[in-house]
Structures are given as structure tokens and as C-alpha cells.
Amino acid sequence: MIPRLFFAHLPTPIEEMPHLSAELKGPELFIKRDDQTGLAFGGNKTRKLEFLLAEAQAQGAETLISAGAIQSNHCRQVAAAAARFGLNCVLVLFGQAPKVAEGNYLLDQLFGAEIVSTTREQRDTKLQSVFEEAQAAGRQPYLIPYGGSNATGALAYAFAFDEMLSQDLSPDWVIFASSSGGTQAGMVLGAKRIYFKGKILGISVDRPAEQLKSLVAQLAEETSIRLGDKISFSSADILVNSDYTGAGYGIMDSPEKEAIRLFARREGLLLDPVYTGRAAAGLIVLIHKGFFKPEEKVLFWHTGGTPALFTKQYSQFLAN
């Protein structure tokens, strides 16, 4: 039996988006609300942490260590999980810290996380050195990779895919933001296990398509072993669109801005500037291009990220 803690608010609801569908004159649109998983404003990483924290506990961990950007949704949820389960937390964050703590960066500190600054280029090297220092100091660390995207974390979305189908919706397309690969790897594995006939399309927020496909295929295969039977995947099995990465990771432009406003004003739904806003922007462009058939059902899987809306970096842009 795979170790798992149960603290996410599951199942997350699936809602129709009739006004957005009408506005875009496209397919029938639905949304899976993983922004409502419950832990510290929710998000997709909460599902992964149910498995990662169980593994950490089994190893006798006392300190969680992970990495991300200054406004990392993943790190915010790691810090909250550490606080909830009585663990210490060290976060290795890259990017320019705001002069006044805000958004996820504020929440990291509120949850009591120790913060170590680095650059994006040095992220992995610094993460490893921080982990080794914690080991040497006897802090019993458990290393959670960037995005929680390893075979343990990806298990969450194999099970999440089962959850979706139990909610009486079998969409033709599942669309979501993809970056570190764990969410998509879990989904494609879950879909393969139950012979899902629809298609799973990750909208890359930062990586080239071929790089992300290769990463997801490898991780999906590794995750399948955790479930008992190895299933082979190749890049050809993975659908990724990287046409909407824009000016780069975390840099919001007009497509993200308009997607965030459209979801808010037509459905009362909040997207984030880095992940779901970019994925929704891609979805909207694909609908305008006639990529989906009018009779198809398209599920947008909301992976969370709301606190990033409340930062000077993004709120000033959205207010214009």
C-alpha cells in the first residue's frame, strides 16, 4: 500500500463555464477546481504533498526542504504542510524579493519557513547544498524536488484522474498549466491505466515542448513502477503546447491579463498570473483558432496560485 496522508479537501468540484463558452463561441467548457484543495489557499501541490509528507514521515524527517521562485505556489504549500505536521521548513527561493513581503512570499514567512536566497541558474545546486548542510547538522531533512515533481508526487495526479472520472464527466480534452512535469505525468499515467479516450494537453508555461514531453514521459514511467507495473511512455505519447510561453517564466503580458479578466468577469473565477493565467490564455487562443470541435467537452484543470494576484508585481498590471 502506498503511504498517503489525507488532508486535502477532496474531491474538488467540477463546474460548468457556460458564460465563457458562450463568449468564446467554442466547445463546452468545464473547470476542475484544484484551487480549492484547502491547504493555504489550495493548489495542485497539496495533492502531491499528501504522498510526499507520508514518505517524509516514514523516513523520520524533521525538516522539509524545497525550492522555487519568490512567489512559488509550491513552496507556500510546502511551508504550510510543514507547519501543520510540526516540521521545520527551509525554502530555497530564486528571484528578486519584494521590499515588503507580499503574496506567497509573505505566506512563506507567516508559516515560519527559513528562506535561503539564490538565482534561478543556481537553484538546484543551492538546494542540494542546503540539504547536505541540514543532514550534517542532524536536522533529519527530507528533500522535496522543484514542484514536488518526482515519482512520489506524481502519484497524486494518477489518483486525481480517477477522481475526475468518478464525477460523471469524461471530457474530450483536459487542459492545464504544465511546468515541472509532475502533474502531467500523473495525469497521463492515470489516463493510460483506465484506457481514457480523451486527450491530455499541457500548456507549457516555460519549457520548450520537446523538453517537457521528454521529462513527462520519463516521470510517468517512473511513477508507474510505484504502482506495481511498469508502463512505457515516449515523448510521442505526451501532448504539450509551448506556443504561449510569452516573454518567459513569471512575466505577464496581454494574453495572460485578458485571460484572467475574462475568467473573472464571465465566471467569477480567479486565475493566477504565472500558471493558470498562461494556460487559460493558450486555451482561449486555441478556441479562437478552431482547434476544438464545437461539440467537444473541454475541461480546464485549475492548479491554483491565487496569492500571486495580490502582489505589486502583478496587481499594478492587472489594474491598468
Secondary structure per residue as TSV (DSSP state, phi and psi in degrees):
chain	resnum	aa	ss	phi	psi
A	1	M	-	360.0	135.2
A	2	I	-	-79.0	124.6
A	3	P	-	-61.8	135.8
A	4	R	-	-154.6	137.8
A	5	L	-	-98.9	149.8
A	6	F	-	-116.8	96.9
A	7	F	-	-134.6	-10.9
A	8	A	S	-71.0	151.6
A	9	H	-	-85.7	94.3
A	10	L	-	-125.4	152.8
A	11	P	S	-75.6	146.8
A	12	T	-	-76.2	145.3
A	13	P	-	-70.8	156.0
A	14	I	E	-110.6	129.9
A	15	E	E	-123.6	147.8
A	16	E	E	-78.1	154.0
A	17	M	-	-124.8	69.7
A	18	P	H	-66.8	-36.2
A	19	H	H	-71.3	-37.3
A	20	L	H	-68.4	-40.3
A	21	S	H	-59.0	-43.6
A	22	A	H	-67.1	-41.1
A	23	E	H	-61.5	-41.4
A	24	L	H	-88.6	-10.0
A	25	K	T	52.7	45.1
A	26	G	-	-123.4	-147.0
A	27	P	S	-73.7	174.8
A	28	E	E	-74.4	123.0
A	29	L	E	-106.9	139.0
A	30	F	E	-131.5	163.1
A	31	I	E	-137.5	134.6
A	32	K	E	-99.8	120.8
A	33	R	E	-92.0	67.1
A	34	D	G	-78.0	3.7
A	35	D	G	-75.4	-4.0
A	36	Q	G	-115.1	31.2
A	37	T	S	-76.8	-7.0
A	38	G	-	101.9	-33.1
A	39	L	S	-85.8	110.7
A	40	A	T	52.6	56.9
A	41	F	T	76.6	5.7
A	42	G	-	71.8	-172.1
A	43	G	-	131.9	167.9
A	44	N	H	-66.2	-25.3
A	45	K	H	-69.3	-21.1
A	46	T	H	-61.8	-40.5
A	47	R	H	-60.3	-46.1
A	48	K	H	-63.2	-37.9
A	49	L	H	-67.7	-22.0
A	50	E	H	-60.2	-35.0
A	51	F	H	-87.9	-41.0
A	52	L	H	-65.2	-41.8
A	53	L	H	-67.7	-36.0
A	54	A	H	-63.4	-41.5
A	55	E	H	-65.6	-41.1
A	56	A	H	-60.8	-44.7
A	57	Q	H	-62.5	-41.4
A	58	A	H	-62.9	-27.1
A	59	Q	T	-91.9	3.5
A	60	G	T	72.8	28.9
A	61	A	-	-67.2	147.4
A	62	E	-	-118.9	-15.4
A	63	T	E	-138.5	128.0
A	64	L	E	-93.8	135.5
A	65	I	E	-129.3	128.6
A	66	S	E	-151.5	-179.6
A	67	A	E	-142.7	157.8
A	68	G	E	178.1	-172.7
A	69	A	E	-77.2	167.7
A	70	I	T	-53.6	-39.3
A	71	Q	T	-102.9	35.7
A	72	S	-	-65.2	123.6
A	73	N	H	-67.8	-39.6
A	74	H	H	-58.4	-49.5
A	75	C	H	-65.3	-36.6
A	76	R	H	-58.5	-41.7
A	77	Q	H	-74.7	-33.7
A	78	V	H	-62.1	-46.0
A	79	A	H	-61.5	-41.2
A	80	A	H	-66.6	-41.3
A	81	A	H	-64.3	-39.8
A	82	A	H	-60.7	-46.1
A	83	A	H	-61.7	-41.4
A	84	R	H	-65.5	-34.1
A	85	F	T	-104.9	15.6
A	86	G	T	70.8	31.5
A	87	L	-	-109.3	156.9
A	88	N	E	-79.6	162.5
A	89	C	E	-144.6	132.5
A	90	V	E	-123.7	126.6
A	91	L	E	-114.9	128.5
A	92	V	E	-99.6	108.6
A	93	L	E	-114.6	136.3
A	94	F	E	-110.2	153.9
A	95	G	S	110.9	170.1
A	96	Q	-	-79.1	117.7
A	97	A	-	-72.0	138.7
A	98	P	-	-67.3	149.9
A	99	K	S	-62.6	-36.7
A	100	V	S	-114.5	124.4
A	101	A	-	-57.4	134.2
A	102	E	-	-152.6	164.2
A	103	G	H	57.1	-140.4
A	104	N	H	-62.4	-34.2
A	105	Y	H	-63.0	-37.9
A	106	L	H	-64.9	-44.3
A	107	L	H	-66.7	-36.8
A	108	D	H	-54.2	-45.5
A	109	Q	H	-70.8	-37.1
A	110	L	H	-62.7	-34.7
A	111	F	T	-80.0	-2.5
A	112	G	T	87.7	16.9
A	113	A	-	-72.3	142.9
A	114	E	E	-81.2	135.9
A	115	I	E	-116.1	128.8
A	116	V	E	-115.3	126.7
A	117	S	E	-89.4	146.4
A	118	T	E	-154.5	-175.1
A	119	T	-	-105.3	163.5
A	120	R	S	-61.3	-39.3
A	121	E	T	-65.7	-32.6
A	122	Q	T	-97.6	6.3
A	123	R	H	-53.6	-55.2
A	124	D	H	-67.6	-39.4
A	125	T	H	-63.5	-44.5
A	126	K	H	-67.2	-39.6
A	127	L	H	-58.8	-45.1
A	128	Q	H	-65.5	-40.2
A	129	S	H	-68.5	-37.5
A	130	V	H	-64.4	-40.5
A	131	F	H	-62.4	-45.8
A	132	E	H	-65.5	-37.5
A	133	E	H	-64.1	-39.8
A	134	A	H	-66.7	-38.4
A	135	Q	H	-61.0	-47.4
A	136	A	H	-63.1	-29.9
A	137	A	T	-85.9	1.8
A	138	G	T	73.0	28.5
A	139	R	-	-88.8	3.9
A	140	Q	-	50.1	61.2
A	141	P	E	-80.5	153.9
A	142	Y	E	-125.7	123.5
A	143	L	E	-92.1	120.5
A	144	I	-	-103.0	119.5
A	145	P	-	-67.5	166.7
A	146	Y	G	-49.4	124.1
A	147	G	G	74.4	2.9
A	148	G	G	65.2	23.1
A	149	S	-	-96.9	77.8
A	150	N	S	-132.3	-174.7
A	151	A	H	-63.0	-30.8
A	152	T	H	-70.0	-49.3
A	153	G	H	-65.6	-38.6
A	154	A	H	-66.6	-22.9
A	155	L	H	-52.0	-34.7
A	156	A	H	-57.1	-39.7
A	157	Y	H	-86.5	-13.0
A	158	A	H	-67.5	-42.9
A	159	F	H	-73.1	-33.5
A	160	A	H	-63.6	-32.3
A	161	F	H	-66.7	-39.7
A	162	D	H	-59.8	-42.2
A	163	E	H	-58.5	-45.4
A	164	M	H	-58.2	-47.1
A	165	L	H	-68.7	-24.7
A	166	S	T	-73.4	-8.9
A	167	Q	T	-95.6	21.1
A	168	D	T	61.7	35.6
A	169	L	-	-134.1	125.1
A	170	S	-	-120.8	86.5
A	171	P	-	-71.1	158.3
A	172	D	S	-78.3	-29.8
A	173	W	E	-137.5	140.6
A	174	V	E	-117.7	121.7
A	175	I	E	-120.4	139.0
A	176	F	E	-164.9	167.7
A	177	A	E	-78.6	134.1
A	178	S	E	-128.6	135.4
A	179	S	S	-145.1	-72.1
A	180	S	S	-82.1	-9.4
A	181	G	S	96.5	-16.4
A	182	G	H	-67.1	-41.4
A	183	T	H	-63.8	-46.5
A	184	Q	H	-67.8	-38.7
A	185	A	H	-60.2	-44.3
A	186	G	H	-62.6	-41.8
A	187	M	H	-64.0	-46.3
A	188	V	H	-67.3	-32.0
A	189	L	H	-68.7	-46.5
A	190	G	H	-58.5	-41.7
A	191	A	H	-64.9	-41.0
A	192	K	H	-65.5	-38.7
A	193	R	H	-65.8	-30.2
A	194	I	T	-110.8	13.7
A	195	Y	T	56.5	43.6
A	196	F	-	-62.9	132.5
A	197	K	-	-91.1	-13.6
A	198	G	S	-78.3	-175.5
A	199	K	E	-118.8	144.7
A	200	I	E	-114.6	114.7
A	201	L	E	-119.4	115.4
A	202	G	E	-89.0	129.7
A	203	I	E	-93.0	110.7
A	204	S	E	-67.3	134.9
A	205	V	S	-96.8	-11.0
A	206	D	S	-155.4	-27.9
A	207	R	S	-95.6	149.7
A	208	P	-	-60.4	148.1
A	209	A	H	-57.3	-47.5
A	210	E	H	-65.4	-37.0
A	211	Q	H	-63.8	-44.5
A	212	L	H	-68.9	-39.6
A	213	K	H	-57.8	-46.2
A	214	S	H	-62.9	-43.5
A	215	L	H	-61.3	-46.8
A	216	V	H	-64.9	-42.9
A	217	A	H	-60.9	-46.0
A	218	Q	H	-63.5	-43.2
A	219	L	H	-69.4	-37.7
A	220	A	H	-62.1	-40.2
A	221	E	H	-65.6	-44.7
A	222	E	H	-61.4	-38.8
A	223	T	H	-69.2	-35.1
A	224	S	H	-61.0	-33.0
A	225	I	H	-64.1	-36.0
A	226	R	H	-63.4	-25.3
A	227	L	T	-91.0	0.8
A	228	G	T	110.4	-24.1
A	229	D	S	-134.9	122.5
A	230	K	-	-69.1	128.5
A	231	I	-	-117.4	126.6
A	232	S	-	-82.7	138.2
A	233	F	-	-131.0	147.7
A	234	S	-	-126.0	168.5
A	235	S	G	-56.7	-31.5
A	236	A	G	-65.6	-19.7
A	237	D	G	-82.7	-11.0
A	238	I	-	-108.4	131.4
A	239	L	E	-102.8	120.9
A	240	V	E	-137.4	137.2
A	241	N	E	-117.3	118.9
A	242	S	-	-112.1	24.1
A	243	D	T	-76.6	-7.7
A	244	Y	T	-120.8	27.2
A	245	T	-	-76.1	-11.0
A	246	G	T	59.8	-137.9
A	247	A	T	-81.6	-3.5
A	248	G	S	130.6	175.3
A	249	Y	T	-59.2	128.1
A	250	G	T	74.5	5.8
A	251	I	-	-102.9	109.1
A	252	M	-	-86.2	139.0
A	253	D	-	-131.9	-169.5
A	254	S	H	-57.1	-41.7
A	255	P	H	-60.5	-43.6
A	256	E	H	-65.5	-43.0
A	257	K	H	-57.8	-47.4
A	258	E	H	-68.9	-36.1
A	259	A	H	-64.5	-44.7
A	260	I	H	-60.5	-44.7
A	261	R	H	-65.3	-40.9
A	262	L	H	-65.5	-44.9
A	263	F	H	-63.8	-39.7
A	264	A	H	-66.6	-45.4
A	265	R	H	-84.4	-21.5
A	266	R	H	-99.3	-27.9
A	267	E	H	-130.0	-1.2
A	268	G	-	66.1	29.5
A	269	L	-	-110.0	138.7
A	270	L	-	-103.8	126.0
A	271	L	-	-105.8	167.5
A	272	D	-	-105.7	160.2
A	273	P	T	-72.9	-23.4
A	274	V	T	-96.2	-45.0
A	275	Y	T	-109.0	-69.8
A	276	T	H	-68.1	-32.2
A	277	G	H	-62.9	-41.5
A	278	R	H	-70.4	-42.0
A	279	A	H	-64.6	-39.7
A	280	A	H	-66.7	-36.7
A	281	A	H	-61.3	-42.6
A	282	G	H	-62.8	-43.3
A	283	L	H	-58.3	-45.5
A	284	I	H	-62.6	-44.0
A	285	V	H	-62.7	-41.9
A	286	L	H	-62.6	-38.4
A	287	I	H	-64.2	-45.3
A	288	H	H	-60.7	-31.9
A	289	K	T	-79.1	-7.1
A	290	G	T	77.1	25.6
A	291	F	-	-63.9	-36.1
A	292	F	S	-99.7	148.0
A	293	K	-	-75.7	145.2
A	294	P	T	-56.9	-31.4
A	295	E	T	-86.0	-3.0
A	296	E	-	-78.7	153.3
A	297	K	E	-102.0	124.4
A	298	V	E	-118.6	123.4
A	299	L	E	-103.8	121.2
A	300	F	E	-94.2	118.0
A	301	W	E	-92.1	107.0
A	302	H	E	-77.1	118.3
A	303	T	-	-99.1	8.7
A	304	G	-	93.8	-165.2
A	305	G	-	113.4	10.0
A	306	T	G	-51.4	-41.2
A	307	P	G	-57.5	-25.8
A	308	A	G	-65.9	-20.1
A	309	L	G	-62.2	-30.4
A	310	F	G	-97.6	50.6
A	311	T	S	-127.7	150.5
A	312	K	H	-59.6	-36.8
A	313	Q	H	-54.9	-39.6
A	314	Y	H	-106.5	-36.0
A	315	S	H	-63.7	-35.0
A	316	Q	H	-63.9	-39.2
A	317	F	H	-66.5	-43.9
A	318	L	H	-68.3	-27.2
A	319	A	H	-74.8	-17.2
A	320	N	-	-77.3	360.0
